Every structure is written in C-alpha cells, then in structure tokens.
Amino acid sequence: MLSIERTPEVPADFLPDHAEGAAFQRAYARAQVPGFGLGCFTVRRDGEVVCIAPFFTMRLPLNTMMPPGILKTLMGPLSLKMAFVGHPSADVGRIQGDTSPEVLALINAELLKLAPLVSYKGFEPGLQLPGFHRVIGLPVPVLTVTPDYWAELKHKVRTDLKRKLKGAASLRFEEVDGLPEAHVARVHALYRQTCDNADIQFEQLNPAYFRETGPLSKYIFYFEGDEMLGFHQLMRDRDTLYCKYIGMDYAKAHEHKLYFALMLQAVNICIRDGIRHVDFGVTSYAFKRQLGCEMQPTYNHFKHRNRWLNKLLTRASFLLEPSADELL
C-alpha cells in the first residue's frame, strides 16, 4: 500500500553524494529565496520509503521563456501559480527512487492541491505521465575534460579561447573554498548586474543564498586592485564541476572578456584536479559549443487540473518552450 507525506525540506539522505543533493537544497531553503515555496514528497510502500521528490511552488511569469520584444513586455504582468517537481536552482530535475506510474500519480494528486498548473522541470522524456503535455526545455551543456584538453582542441579554437582568457590577464585572479563574509555584498551586487542583463530570469537570489551555500562552494574571483569585477560560484561532486552563478561588473566585463575568463578558469580547475566533467549551466550556447560541450536535452512536463485548459496547453506551448534565439 502506498502513502505520501509532504515535508518542508528534503531528508538528509536525498542524493547525499550529489552537488545539488540534500546539503545544497537545505542551504537554499534556509536562504528563503523570495518567490518560492519549497518542500518534498516522500512516498512509502508498506511503510518503507520508495521515492523522494523535491518540489517548489511559485508564480511563473508567462513571458519567462519569450525573447525580448514588445510581446514579452506586454505579457510581463501576467503569471500563473505553479507547482514543480524539481528545484529552482537546478537545470536537471531529480527524483530519488521509484518513478513508476502509480508513484507519480500519487505525487501528481498532491501537486494539484497546491496549484492549478503542475510541472516536472528539466526531466528526461521517459517519465510516464499520462495527461501531461511535454515541451522541450533548455539543454544543459556538459564538457568532458581530459588532461590534454587544450592540446586536443583545433588550433584555431585553442588560439581564440586563449585570447579570451588573456583578456583578464591584467586582473588579479583568486580562488577560494567557501565565500568570505566580506565578499557577500559585492558578490550579490555583481550577480544582480548579470541578472539585469539576462533575457531569462527565473529567480532573484538574495544575499542569504550566497551566505548559506558558501560552505558548499568554491569561488573564483577577478579583482582590479581591491575591487572585485567578477565571480563564479562552483560546486562539485565526485566527477562533475557545476557552474552555478556568475556575476560581473558590466562597465568593465567586455574590456576584460570576464565571462569567458571565468568559464575557462573552471576548465583549468578540472584539468588540475582531475575532474571529468563540467556542467556549464544553460544559455550562452554558442560559446559552450566552441568549448566542445555536448548538449544534453531536457524536457518539461505540464498539466492543468482543468481538462479544457489542459488541452489548450498544446496551443500555448510557445509560452513554455525556449525561443530559437535562446538556443543559439
């Protein structure tokens, strides 16, 4: 017999060896990032835990995935309350344990009590979700890093990437484990600049996010004198380095090619430390293809509890899928 329990946070044994597992998700919950309600479903069969599924709720602006333009502006005030299986800060959705149709049906019944529209964010296509509408999500660029990564690149690509990296050569580079409290305010300010220049904005992190997740992270910085111009938050597990968030001073970022330098330093860390893969996070695909990333597809699954509105989802999929421009 199946039963389900809803708790405000994931249990400590949820994906304990994964960078985006329990430790990260609990830190994110402590930060109380505005706009999100977090929780977790635990499914038991005859009293034994068989499935752990994190979820979150939010009001999703209908223009989130739309390209910049008049229509995006006009639709800015419109939003829908939604409940998602997955995590706001993870590009790939993860469920631990049994994902059989009967288990997912139990989870779906609970999700629909929380919001009229529910979704599985960033999952593989094989989930058995009858009545759900599946749309393409943002692909995740993952680079396989070998000890000879730079030597294996084509000469033209290697020359271009090294030129990008040298753009920041006049700046002071620093790498630290954790995030010093003295840097939290500046890191958040640089993150806000990057958010303000992004076409897709899913969340607005607060300073508490960086403070709470700091002990789980590695940070790399670029300074001009004593002024921080850019940062990159990195997290790792056994064989993957995850690029979480970047922030830059946009008055000087272009001059020093800061975005490229921060990304390429992540590759150099993997080579040095023997880390096999870099998960670069979504968007900026042209540069990440140049690095040699493989684009791992993701899918978002949607269902409205009103069957007529659910049918309309097929006609409104352009609101839920990335635009062609966002995949470049």
C-alpha positions as CSV (number, residue, x, y, z in Angstrom):
1,M,0.0,0.0,0.0
2,L,1.3,3.4,-1.0
3,S,1.3,6.5,1.2
4,I,2.7,10.0,0.7
5,E,4.0,12.6,3.2
6,R,4.8,16.3,2.5
7,T,7.6,17.9,4.4
8,P,9.2,21.4,4.3
9,E,12.6,20.2,3.3
10,V,14.4,17.2,1.7
11,P,15.6,14.5,4.0
12,A,19.3,14.3,4.8
13,D,19.8,11.2,2.7
14,F,18.4,12.7,-0.6
15,L,21.2,12.3,-3.2
16,P,23.9,12.7,-0.5
17,D,26.8,12.4,-2.9
18,H,25.4,14.8,-5.5
19,A,26.5,18.5,-5.5
20,E,22.8,19.5,-5.8
21,G,21.6,17.0,-3.3
22,A,20.4,17.4,0.3
23,A,23.1,19.7,1.6
24,F,22.6,22.2,-1.2
25,Q,18.8,22.1,-1.2
26,R,18.7,22.5,2.6
27,A,21.0,25.5,2.3
28,Y,18.8,27.0,-0.4
29,A,15.8,26.5,1.8
30,R,17.5,28.3,4.8
31,A,18.2,31.2,2.5
32,Q,14.5,31.8,1.9
33,V,14.9,33.0,-1.7
34,P,11.9,35.2,-2.4
35,G,9.1,33.9,-4.6
36,F,9.5,30.2,-3.9
37,G,7.8,27.8,-1.6
38,L,9.9,24.7,-1.1
39,G,9.0,21.2,0.0
40,C,9.5,17.5,-0.6
41,F,7.2,14.5,-1.1
42,T,8.2,11.2,0.5
43,V,6.4,8.1,-0.8
44,R,6.3,4.9,1.2
45,R,5.2,1.4,0.2
46,D,4.0,-0.6,3.2
47,G,5.9,1.8,5.5
48,E,9.2,1.7,3.5
49,V,10.5,4.8,1.7
50,V,10.5,4.2,-2.1
51,C,10.6,7.7,-3.5
52,I,11.8,11.2,-2.6
53,A,10.7,14.0,-4.8
54,P,11.6,17.7,-4.1
55,F,9.1,20.3,-5.3
56,F,8.6,24.0,-5.2
57,T,5.8,26.5,-5.9
58,M,5.9,29.9,-7.5
59,R,4.1,32.4,-9.7
60,L,5.6,31.9,-13.1
61,P,5.5,35.0,-15.4
62,L,4.1,33.9,-18.7
63,N,6.8,35.8,-20.6
64,T,9.7,33.9,-18.9
65,M,10.7,32.0,-22.0
66,M,9.9,34.6,-24.5
67,P,12.5,36.5,-26.5
68,P,12.9,40.2,-25.8
69,G,10.4,42.4,-27.5
70,I,7.0,44.1,-27.3
71,L,5.1,40.9,-26.6
72,K,7.4,40.0,-23.7
73,T,6.9,43.5,-22.2
74,L,3.1,43.4,-22.7
75,M,2.9,40.0,-21.0
76,G,5.1,41.0,-18.1
77,P,2.3,41.4,-15.6
78,L,0.7,38.0,-16.3
79,S,1.6,35.0,-14.3
80,L,0.3,31.6,-13.2
81,K,0.7,29.8,-9.8
82,M,2.5,26.6,-10.5
83,A,3.8,23.6,-8.5
84,F,7.0,22.0,-9.9
85,V,8.8,18.7,-9.2
86,G,12.4,19.7,-9.3
87,H,14.4,22.6,-7.8
88,P,14.5,26.3,-8.8
89,S,18.3,26.3,-9.0
90,A,18.9,23.0,-10.7
91,D,18.7,22.7,-14.5
92,V,18.0,18.9,-14.3
93,G,15.2,17.5,-12.2
94,R,16.0,14.6,-9.9
95,I,13.8,12.1,-8.1
96,Q,15.3,9.5,-5.9
97,G,13.9,6.1,-6.1
98,D,10.7,4.7,-7.7
99,T,9.2,6.7,-10.6
100,S,6.6,4.1,-11.6
101,P,3.2,5.5,-12.9
102,E,1.5,4.6,-9.6
103,V,4.0,6.6,-7.6
104,L,4.0,9.6,-9.9
105,A,0.2,9.6,-9.9
106,L,0.2,9.9,-6.1
107,I,2.7,12.8,-6.3
108,N,0.6,14.5,-9.0
109,A,-2.6,14.3,-6.9
110,E,-0.7,16.2,-4.2
111,L,0.8,18.7,-6.6
112,L,-2.7,19.6,-7.9
113,K,-3.7,20.5,-4.4
114,L,-1.0,23.2,-4.4
115,A,-1.6,24.8,-7.8
116,P,-3.8,24.5,-10.8
117,L,-0.9,24.0,-13.1
118,V,1.9,21.5,-12.3
119,S,5.1,20.6,-14.0
120,Y,8.1,18.3,-13.9
121,K,11.1,20.7,-14.6
122,G,14.1,19.5,-16.5
123,F,13.5,15.8,-16.7
124,E,14.1,13.1,-19.3
125,P,11.4,12.3,-21.8
126,G,10.7,8.8,-20.5
127,L,8.7,9.7,-17.4
128,Q,5.3,8.1,-17.6
129,L,2.9,11.0,-17.0
130,P,-0.4,10.4,-18.7
131,G,-2.3,13.6,-19.4
132,F,0.8,15.8,-19.3
133,H,2.0,17.9,-22.2
134,R,5.7,17.6,-22.8
135,V,7.7,20.5,-24.2
136,I,11.4,21.0,-24.9
137,G,13.4,22.5,-22.1
138,L,16.8,24.3,-22.2
139,P,19.6,21.9,-23.0
140,V,22.4,21.5,-20.4
141,P,25.9,22.0,-21.9
142,V,28.3,19.4,-20.4
143,L,32.0,19.3,-21.3
144,T,34.2,16.2,-20.9
145,V,37.6,17.3,-19.7
146,T,40.7,15.3,-20.4
147,P,44.2,16.1,-19.1
148,D,45.1,17.1,-22.7
149,Y,42.0,19.2,-23.2
150,W,43.9,22.3,-24.6
151,A,46.2,20.2,-26.8
152,E,43.2,18.3,-28.3
153,L,41.5,21.5,-29.5
154,K,41.8,22.6,-33.1
155,H,44.5,25.2,-33.4
156,K,42.0,28.0,-34.4
157,V,39.7,27.2,-31.5
158,R,42.6,27.0,-29.0
159,T,44.0,30.3,-30.2
160,D,40.7,32.0,-29.8
161,L,39.9,30.6,-26.4
162,K,43.4,31.5,-25.1
163,R,42.9,35.0,-26.4
164,K,39.7,35.3,-24.5
165,L,41.4,34.0,-21.3
166,K,44.2,36.6,-21.7
167,G,41.7,39.4,-21.8
168,A,41.6,39.2,-18.0
169,A,45.4,38.8,-17.6
170,S,45.9,42.3,-16.2
171,L,43.5,41.5,-13.4
172,R,44.2,39.6,-10.1
173,F,42.8,36.1,-10.1
174,E,41.8,34.5,-6.8
175,E,40.4,31.0,-6.0
176,V,38.9,30.2,-2.6
177,D,37.0,27.4,-0.9
178,G,33.8,28.9,0.6
179,L,32.7,32.5,0.4
180,P,34.3,35.0,2.9
181,E,31.6,37.1,4.6
182,A,33.4,40.2,3.5
183,H,32.6,39.4,-0.2
184,V,28.9,38.5,0.2
185,A,27.6,42.0,-0.5
186,R,29.8,42.6,-3.6
187,V,29.0,39.1,-4.9
188,H,25.3,39.7,-4.7
189,A,25.6,43.2,-6.3
190,L,27.6,41.6,-9.3
191,Y,25.0,38.8,-9.5
192,R,22.2,41.5,-9.7
193,Q,24.0,43.2,-12.6
194,T,24.2,39.9,-14.5
195,C,20.5,39.2,-13.8
196,D,19.6,42.6,-15.2
197,N,21.4,41.8,-18.4
198,A,19.9,38.3,-18.9
199,D,17.0,37.5,-21.2
200,I,15.7,34.7,-19.0
201,Q,15.2,35.4,-15.3
202,F,13.7,32.5,-13.4
203,E,14.7,33.6,-9.9
204,Q,16.1,36.5,-7.9
205,L,18.7,35.3,-5.4
206,N,19.1,37.2,-2.1
207,P,22.4,37.7,-0.2
208,A,21.4,34.9,2.1
209,Y,21.6,32.4,-0.8
210,F,25.3,33.1,-1.2
211,R,25.9,33.1,2.5
212,E,24.2,29.8,3.1
213,T,25.6,27.9,0.1
214,G,29.1,29.4,0.6
215,P,30.5,26.5,2.7
216,L,29.5,24.1,-0.1
217,S,31.1,26.1,-2.9
218,K,34.3,27.1,-4.5
219,Y,34.6,30.7,-5.7
220,I,36.9,32.2,-8.3
221,F,37.3,36.0,-8.5
222,Y,38.8,38.6,-10.7
223,F,40.0,41.9,-9.0
224,E,41.2,45.2,-10.3
225,G,43.2,46.4,-7.4
226,D,41.0,45.8,-4.4
227,E,37.7,46.0,-6.4
228,M,36.0,42.7,-7.4
229,L,35.0,42.8,-11.0
230,G,33.7,39.2,-11.4
231,F,33.0,36.0,-9.6
232,H,32.0,32.4,-10.4
233,Q,30.3,30.1,-7.9
234,L,31.3,26.5,-8.5
235,M,30.2,23.3,-6.8
236,R,31.5,19.7,-7.3
237,D,30.8,16.1,-6.6
238,R,32.9,13.1,-7.4
239,D,33.3,13.7,-11.2
240,T,31.5,16.9,-12.1
241,L,32.1,20.6,-11.5
242,Y,28.8,22.6,-11.6
243,C,28.9,26.2,-12.7
244,K,26.2,27.8,-10.6
245,Y,26.2,31.6,-10.8
246,I,28.3,34.3,-12.3
247,G,28.4,38.0,-11.6
248,M,30.3,40.7,-13.4
249,D,30.8,44.5,-13.4
250,Y,29.3,45.3,-16.8
251,A,31.2,48.5,-17.1
252,K,34.4,46.5,-17.4
253,A,33.3,43.0,-18.3
254,H,33.6,43.4,-22.1
255,E,37.0,45.0,-21.9
256,H,38.4,42.1,-19.9
257,K,36.3,39.4,-21.5
258,L,35.3,38.4,-18.0
259,Y,32.5,36.0,-18.8
260,F,34.9,33.9,-21.0
261,A,37.7,34.0,-18.5
262,L,35.5,32.9,-15.6
263,M,34.2,30.0,-17.6
264,L,37.6,28.9,-18.9
265,Q,39.1,29.0,-15.4
266,A,36.5,26.4,-14.5
267,V,38.0,24.2,-17.2
268,N,41.5,24.7,-15.9
269,I,40.4,23.7,-12.4
270,C,39.0,20.5,-13.8
271,I,42.3,19.7,-15.6
272,R,44.3,20.5,-12.5
273,D,42.1,18.5,-10.1
274,G,41.2,15.6,-12.4
275,I,37.5,16.4,-12.5
276,R,36.0,14.6,-15.5
277,H,33.1,16.9,-16.5
278,V,32.0,20.5,-16.3
279,D,28.2,21.3,-16.2
280,F,28.2,24.8,-17.6
281,G,24.6,25.6,-17.0
282,V,22.0,26.8,-19.5
283,T,22.2,29.7,-22.0
284,S,25.2,31.2,-23.9
285,Y,25.3,28.1,-26.1
286,A,27.5,29.3,-29.0
287,F,30.5,29.8,-26.7
288,K,29.8,26.5,-24.9
289,R,29.7,24.6,-28.2
290,Q,33.0,26.2,-29.1
291,L,34.4,24.7,-25.9
292,G,33.3,21.3,-27.1
293,C,30.2,20.8,-24.8
294,E,27.7,18.1,-25.5
295,M,24.1,19.5,-25.3
296,Q,22.1,17.2,-23.0
297,P,18.4,17.6,-23.7
298,T,15.8,18.3,-21.0
299,Y,12.0,18.3,-21.1
300,N,9.4,20.0,-19.1
301,H,6.1,18.2,-18.5
302,F,2.9,20.2,-17.8
303,K,-0.6,19.5,-16.7
304,H,-3.5,21.8,-15.8
305,R,-6.2,20.4,-13.4
306,N,-8.9,21.8,-15.7
307,R,-9.1,19.3,-18.6
308,W,-10.2,22.0,-21.1
309,L,-7.3,24.3,-20.1
310,N,-5.0,21.3,-20.2
311,K,-5.9,20.8,-23.9
312,L,-5.1,24.4,-24.6
313,L,-1.5,23.8,-23.4
314,T,-0.7,22.2,-26.7
315,R,-1.6,25.5,-28.4
316,A,0.2,27.7,-25.9
317,S,3.5,25.7,-25.9
318,F,5.4,28.7,-27.3
319,L,5.0,30.2,-23.9
320,L,6.6,27.2,-22.2
321,E,9.5,26.5,-24.6
322,P,12.7,28.4,-25.2
323,S,12.8,30.5,-28.3
324,A,15.2,29.8,-31.2
325,D,17.3,32.8,-30.1
326,E,17.7,31.4,-26.6
327,L,19.2,28.2,-28.1
328,L,21.9,30.0,-30.0
